[in-house]
Amino acid sequence: MKKSNNIKKILGKLGPLLALVVLTIILTIASSNFLTINNVMNILRQTAVNGLIASGMLVVLITAGIDLSVGANAVLCACVMGMLLDKLGIANPVILLGSCIIAGVGIGFVNGLLLTKLHLPHPFVSTLGMKNVLCGLALFIVSTKTISSFPNAITWLGSANIFKSGGFSGIPIAFLAMLLLFGCFHLLLNYTALGRAIYCVGGNPEATRLSGINTDNVLIFVYSLSGFVCAIAGIVIVGRSGVANPSSAISPYDTDAIAACIIGGASFMGGKGTIWGTLIGALIISVIRNGLTLLNAASDVQYMVIGFVIIAAVFIDVTRNRMEAKARRLAGK
């Protein structure tokens, strides 16, 4: 029985990676342009934004929470830089980047306060409301305009590549920066007391509180951390597109991030999830979107496919939790 459980755990961890491999094989057969070096680099470039946002979503999900404002937060952070550049004529990269990060962390901090101090029943409500507030605010602060002409120091993170040569487009800096951030998240979640507290809050909040851990402070921290990575994602978005576009606040950044986390092994029930599993989940989402584009799938088809993927991810999460609960009941007999 113990050996069987260990095999199930191993398969559970390798499942997302195997799914990515199978998906890659299918799309390679379907499109001769898929497994080219430049297209692979394009997939990594696309993964950077979703991966960054998903890393913040992961720590929130581990606490059994959710943050539906992440996409709007990232876009608002980009628009804050656009407002300073367009309306105030501020082109100093330090000021622009600093204001972007302060805005992202501030919004995350407010989300944490709404959950812990107003004692709302679930962050779904407060972060959904915050998403709509941020969408409107993004349009308001730039007067519904798309802002361009950002300094090179601002666009560098999202646009720069290294090791370019000949026809090779190079490795995107944004993806490497995302990997560096993921490494920091891995250390935080696995080798610090704060990381253990984050898992404990999601696994058993009452026991965590009774053990002397201030759960409110942990929750405020994780939502603020989510806001921080949203700000970094906003900088990458500006670098990729060259503009701050307030209308993109309605893009499905939040659902893609949730799907990446759940596919990677996180749970809506809290207490579980790894940063490297989230990376695999983000790559799967990017591979699907990229493959559908190469196959000339219409945008409505792409939305439906991603929707089915999200539903499947949630179904897998529910099934996984039921199986684990059944295994615990059987073990207790």
MARMIBA-985323 format. One line per field, with one value per residue (C-alpha): x, y, z; residue in one letter. Coordinates in Angstrom, 1 decimal, padded with zeros to 4 digits. Layout:
# residues N
c1 = X / ...
c2 = Y / ...
c3 = Z / ...
rest = A / ...
***
This chain:
# residues 333
c1 = 000.0 / 002.8 / 004.7 / 001.5 / 000.9 / 004.5 / 004.0 / 000.8 / 002.6 / 005.4 / 002.9 / 001.0 / 004.1 / 005.2 / 001.7 / 002.0 / 005.4 / 004.2 / 001.2 / 003.5 / 005.6 / 002.6 / 001.2 / 004.5 / 004.6 / 001.0 / 001.6 / 005.0 / 003.2 / 000.3 / 002.6 / 006.1 / 006.7 / 006.0 / 009.3 / 011.6 / 014.1 / 012.6 / 009.1 / 010.3 / 011.8 / 008.5 / 006.7 / 009.2 / 008.6 / 004.8 / 005.3 / 007.1 / 004.0 / 001.7 / 004.5 / 005.2 / 001.5 / 001.0 / 003.8 / 001.9 / -001.4 / 000.3 / 001.2 / -002.4 / -003.9 / -001.6 / -003.4 / -006.8 / -007.4 / -007.6 / -006.7 / -008.9 / -007.4 / -003.9 / -004.3 / -005.9 / -003.2 / -000.4 / -002.1 / -002.8 / 000.9 / 001.9 / -000.7 / 000.8 / 004.1 / 002.2 / 000.4 / 003.7 / 005.3 / 002.4 / 000.8 / 003.7 / 006.5 / 008.5 / 010.9 / 013.3 / 013.4 / 014.0 / 010.9 / 008.8 / 009.8 / 009.5 / 006.0 / 005.1 / 006.2 / 004.7 / 001.4 / 001.4 / 002.4 / 000.0 / -002.9 / -002.0 / -001.7 / -005.2 / -006.5 / -004.9 / -006.5 / -009.9 / -009.7 / -008.3 / -009.7 / -013.1 / -013.5 / -015.1 / -016.2 / -013.9 / -011.3 / -013.2 / -015.7 / -013.1 / -010.6 / -013.4 / -014.5 / -010.9 / -010.5 / -013.4 / -012.1 / -008.6 / -010.0 / -011.8 / -008.8 / -006.5 / -008.7 / -009.1 / -005.5 / -004.4 / -007.7 / -008.4 / -005.3 / -002.6 / 000.7 / 003.9 / 007.5 / 008.8 / 012.5 / 014.6 / 015.4 / 011.7 / 011.1 / 014.4 / 013.1 / 010.2 / 012.0 / 015.7 / 017.2 / 020.6 / 022.8 / 021.2 / 023.1 / 022.1 / 018.5 / 018.3 / 016.2 / 017.9 / 016.8 / 014.3 / 015.6 / 012.0 / 011.9 / 015.3 / 014.2 / 011.1 / 013.3 / 015.3 / 012.2 / 010.9 / 014.2 / 013.5 / 010.0 / 011.3 / 013.7 / 010.9 / 008.3 / 010.6 / 013.4 / 012.0 / 009.7 / 007.5 / 007.1 / 006.0 / 003.6 / 002.0 / 001.4 / 000.1 / -002.4 / -003.8 / -003.7 / -005.2 / -005.8 / -007.2 / -004.3 / -001.9 / -003.6 / -003.5 / 000.2 / 001.0 / 001.3 / -000.4 / -002.5 / -003.6 / 000.0 / 000.7 / -002.3 / -001.4 / 002.1 / 001.0 / -001.4 / 001.2 / 003.7 / 001.2 / 000.9 / 004.7 / 005.0 / 002.0 / 004.1 / 007.0 / 004.6 / 003.3 / 006.9 / 007.3 / 004.0 / 005.2 / 008.4 / 006.7 / 004.2 / 006.0 / 002.8 / 000.7 / -002.8 / -005.6 / -008.0 / -005.9 / -007.0 / -009.8 / -007.4 / -007.6 / -004.4 / -006.1 / -007.7 / -004.5 / -002.6 / -005.2 / -005.1 / -001.2 / -001.3 / -004.0 / -002.4 / 000.9 / -000.5 / -001.9 / -005.4 / -008.3 / -008.5 / -005.1 / -002.0 / -000.4 / 001.4 / 005.0 / 006.6 / 008.1 / 004.8 / 003.4 / 006.1 / 005.1 / 001.5 / 002.4 / 004.3 / 001.3 / -001.0 / 001.6 / 002.1 / -001.7 / -002.1 / 000.9 / -000.1 / -003.6 / -002.2 / 000.1 / -002.9 / -004.8 / -007.5 / -010.0 / -010.0 / -013.3 / -012.0 / -008.9 / -011.1 / -013.2 / -010.1 / -008.6 / -011.9 / -012.1 / -008.5 / -009.5 / -012.6 / -010.5 / -007.9 / -010.6 / -012.1 / -008.6 / -008.2 / -011.6 / -010.9 / -007.5 / -008.9 / -011.6 / -009.1 / -006.8 / -009.7 / -010.8 / -007.2 / -007.1 / -010.4 / -009.2 / -005.9 / -007.8 / -009.7
c2 = 000.0 / 002.4 / 001.6 / 002.2 / 005.6 / 006.6 / 005.7 / 007.8 / 010.7 / 010.5 / 010.2 / 013.1 / 015.3 / 014.1 / 014.4 / 018.0 / 017.5 / 014.4 / 016.4 / 019.1 / 016.5 / 014.9 / 018.3 / 019.3 / 016.0 / 016.5 / 020.2 / 019.3 / 016.7 / 019.2 / 022.1 / 022.0 / 025.5 / 024.6 / 023.0 / 025.6 / 027.4 / 030.8 / 029.6 / 028.0 / 031.3 / 032.9 / 030.5 / 031.3 / 035.0 / 034.5 / 032.4 / 035.2 / 037.4 / 034.5 / 032.8 / 036.0 / 036.6 / 032.9 / 032.9 / 035.5 / 033.6 / 030.4 / 031.9 / 033.2 / 029.8 / 028.0 / 030.1 / 028.9 / 032.3 / 033.7 / 037.0 / 037.9 / 041.4 / 040.2 / 041.0 / 044.4 / 045.1 / 044.4 / 046.6 / 049.4 / 049.4 / 049.8 / 052.7 / 054.4 / 054.6 / 055.8 / 058.5 / 059.8 / 059.8 / 061.4 / 063.8 / 064.8 / 064.4 / 062.2 / 059.9 / 059.0 / 055.2 / 055.0 / 057.0 / 055.2 / 051.7 / 052.7 / 054.1 / 050.9 / 048.6 / 050.8 / 050.8 / 047.0 / 046.3 / 048.9 / 047.3 / 043.9 / 045.3 / 046.7 / 043.3 / 041.8 / 044.4 / 043.9 / 040.2 / 040.4 / 043.6 / 043.7 / 040.0 / 039.4 / 035.7 / 035.0 / 036.9 / 036.0 / 038.9 / 041.5 / 040.8 / 040.6 / 044.0 / 045.3 / 044.0 / 046.2 / 049.2 / 048.8 / 048.3 / 051.6 / 053.3 / 052.2 / 053.9 / 057.0 / 057.8 / 057.7 / 059.2 / 056.0 / 056.6 / 054.1 / 055.5 / 054.8 / 056.2 / 054.7 / 054.9 / 052.0 / 051.2 / 050.6 / 048.4 / 046.5 / 043.8 / 042.8 / 043.2 / 042.3 / 039.0 / 037.5 / 035.2 / 036.5 / 035.3 / 035.1 / 033.9 / 033.1 / 035.6 / 035.0 / 033.9 / 036.4 / 038.3 / 038.3 / 034.5 / 034.4 / 037.0 / 034.9 / 031.9 / 033.9 / 035.1 / 031.5 / 030.4 / 033.1 / 031.8 / 028.2 / 029.3 / 031.3 / 028.5 / 025.6 / 026.9 / 029.7 / 029.9 / 032.3 / 029.8 / 027.1 / 029.5 / 030.2 / 026.5 / 026.1 / 028.9 / 027.2 / 023.7 / 024.4 / 028.1 / 027.5 / 025.3 / 027.9 / 030.6 / 028.5 / 027.8 / 031.6 / 032.5 / 035.8 / 034.6 / 038.1 / 039.2 / 036.2 / 036.9 / 040.5 / 039.5 / 037.0 / 039.5 / 042.2 / 039.7 / 039.0 / 042.7 / 043.0 / 040.3 / 041.9 / 045.1 / 043.2 / 041.6 / 045.1 / 046.2 / 043.1 / 043.9 / 047.4 / 046.0 / 043.3 / 045.7 / 049.0 / 050.6 / 050.9 / 050.0 / 050.3 / 048.3 / 045.2 / 045.1 / 042.8 / 040.3 / 036.8 / 037.1 / 036.0 / 032.9 / 031.9 / 032.3 / 030.2 / 027.5 / 027.4 / 027.0 / 024.3 / 022.4 / 022.5 / 020.9 / 023.7 / 023.4 / 025.7 / 024.0 / 025.5 / 024.0 / 022.6 / 023.7 / 024.2 / 027.0 / 024.6 / 022.9 / 026.3 / 026.9 / 023.7 / 024.8 / 028.3 / 026.6 / 024.4 / 027.4 / 029.2 / 026.1 / 025.7 / 029.4 / 029.3 / 026.0 / 027.2 / 030.4 / 028.4 / 026.2 / 029.4 / 028.7 / 031.5 / 033.6 / 032.2 / 028.7 / 029.7 / 031.1 / 027.9 / 025.6 / 027.6 / 027.5 / 023.8 / 023.5 / 025.6 / 023.4 / 020.3 / 021.7 / 022.4 / 018.9 / 017.4 / 019.4 / 018.3 / 014.7 / 014.8 / 016.2 / 013.6 / 010.8 / 012.1 / 012.5 / 008.9 / 007.7 / 009.4 / 007.8 / 004.4 / 004.9 / 005.9 / 002.7
c3 = 000.0 / 000.9 / -002.3 / -004.3 / -002.7 / -003.5 / -007.1 / -007.2 / -005.7 / -008.3 / -011.2 / -009.8 / -009.8 / -013.3 / -014.7 / -015.8 / -017.4 / -019.3 / -020.5 / -021.8 / -023.6 / -025.2 / -026.2 / -027.7 / -029.8 / -031.1 / -032.1 / -033.7 / -035.9 / -036.6 / -037.5 / -039.1 / -037.7 / -034.0 / -032.9 / -034.5 / -032.3 / -032.9 / -032.1 / -028.9 / -027.9 / -028.7 / -026.4 / -023.6 / -024.3 / -024.0 / -020.8 / -019.0 / -018.3 / -017.4 / -015.3 / -013.3 / -012.6 / -011.8 / -009.2 / -007.2 / -007.8 / -006.4 / -003.0 / -002.7 / -003.7 / -001.2 / 001.5 / 000.1 / -001.4 / -004.9 / -006.5 / -009.6 / -009.8 / -010.9 / -014.6 / -014.1 / -011.5 / -014.0 / -016.6 / -014.2 / -013.1 / -016.8 / -017.1 / -014.0 / -015.9 / -018.9 / -017.0 / -015.5 / -018.9 / -020.9 / -018.4 / -016.2 / -018.7 / -016.3 / -018.3 / -015.5 / -015.5 / -011.7 / -011.0 / -013.5 / -012.3 / -008.7 / -009.1 / -011.0 / -008.2 / -005.5 / -007.2 / -007.6 / -004.0 / -002.8 / -004.6 / -003.3 / 000.2 / 000.0 / -001.2 / 001.9 / 004.2 / 002.6 / 003.4 / 006.9 / 008.3 / 006.8 / 007.4 / 004.0 / 003.6 / 000.6 / -001.4 / -004.6 / -003.9 / -002.9 / -005.6 / -008.3 / -007.1 / -007.1 / -010.7 / -011.9 / -010.0 / -011.5 / -015.0 / -014.7 / -013.0 / -015.8 / -018.4 / -016.2 / -015.4 / -019.1 / -020.4 / -022.3 / -024.5 / -025.4 / -024.3 / -026.2 / -026.5 / -023.2 / -022.5 / -023.5 / -019.8 / -019.3 / -022.4 / -022.0 / -019.7 / -022.0 / -025.3 / -024.9 / -025.9 / -025.4 / -027.6 / -030.8 / -033.9 / -037.5 / -037.8 / -034.1 / -032.3 / -028.9 / -025.5 / -024.0 / -020.9 / -019.5 / -019.3 / -017.6 / -015.1 / -014.4 / -013.7 / -011.3 / -009.5 / -009.4 / -007.8 / -005.1 / -004.6 / -004.3 / -001.5 / 000.2 / 000.2 / 001.0 / 003.2 / 005.4 / 008.4 / 006.4 / 003.6 / 006.1 / 007.6 / 004.1 / 003.6 / 007.2 / 006.7 / 003.7 / 005.2 / 008.6 / 009.4 / 012.9 / 014.0 / 012.5 / 014.6 / 017.7 / 017.2 / 017.5 / 013.8 / 012.9 / 009.9 / 009.0 / 008.5 / 006.4 / 004.2 / 003.8 / 002.8 / 000.1 / -001.5 / -001.4 / -002.9 / -005.6 / -006.3 / -006.6 / -009.3 / -011.1 / -011.2 / -012.7 / -015.2 / -016.1 / -016.9 / -019.2 / -020.9 / -021.7 / -023.1 / -025.2 / -026.8 / -026.5 / -025.1 / -022.0 / -023.2 / -020.6 / -022.6 / -022.1 / -018.4 / -019.5 / -021.0 / -019.4 / -017.4 / -014.2 / -015.7 / -017.4 / -014.1 / -012.2 / -014.8 / -014.7 / -011.0 / -010.9 / -013.8 / -011.9 / -008.8 / -006.7 / -005.2 / -004.5 / -001.1 / -000.2 / 001.5 / -001.7 / -004.8 / -006.0 / -008.0 / -010.5 / -011.1 / -011.8 / -014.4 / -016.2 / -016.1 / -017.5 / -020.3 / -021.1 / -021.4 / -023.7 / -025.8 / -026.3 / -027.3 / -029.6 / -031.2 / -031.9 / -033.5 / -035.8 / -036.8 / -037.7 / -035.2 / -034.9 / -031.7 / -030.6 / -030.9 / -028.9 / -026.1 / -026.0 / -025.9 / -023.0 / -021.3 / -021.6 / -020.2 / -017.2 / -016.6 / -016.9 / -014.5 / -011.9 / -012.4 / -011.9 / -008.7 / -007.3 / -008.2 / -006.7 / -003.4 / -003.3 / -003.8 / -001.1 / 001.3 / 000.6 / 001.1 / 004.5 / 005.5 / 004.5 / 006.4 / 009.5 / 009.6
rest = M / K / K / S / N / N / I / K / K / I / L / G / K / L / G / P / L / L / A / L / V / V / L / T / I / I / L / T / I / A / S / S / N / F / L / T / I / N / N / V / M / N / I / L / R / Q / T / A / V / N / G / L / I / A / S / G / M / L / V / V / L / I / T / A / G / I / D / L / S / V / G / A / N / A / V / L / C / A / C / V / M / G / M / L / L / D / K / L / G / I / A / N / P / V / I / L / L / G / S / C / I / I / A / G / V / G / I / G / F / V / N / G / L / L / L / T / K / L / H / L / P / H / P / F / V / S / T / L / G / M / K / N / V / L / C / G / L / A / L / F / I / V / S / T / K / T / I / S / S / F / P / N / A / I / T / W / L / G / S / A / N / I / F / K / S / G / G / F / S / G / I / P / I / A / F / L / A / M / L / L / L / F / G / C / F / H / L / L / L / N / Y / T / A / L / G / R / A / I / Y / C / V / G / G / N / P / E / A / T / R / L / S / G / I / N / T / D / N / V / L / I / F / V / Y / S / L / S / G / F / V / C / A / I / A / G / I / V / I / V / G / R / S / G / V / A / N / P / S / S / A / I / S / P / Y / D / T / D / A / I / A / A / C / I / I / G / G / A / S / F / M / G / G / K / G / T / I / W / G / T / L / I / G / A / L / I / I / S / V / I / R / N / G / L / T / L / L / N / A / A / S / D / V / Q / Y / M / V / I / G / F / V / I / I / A / A / V / F / I / D / V / T / R / N / R / M / E / A / K / A / R / R / L / A / G / K
***
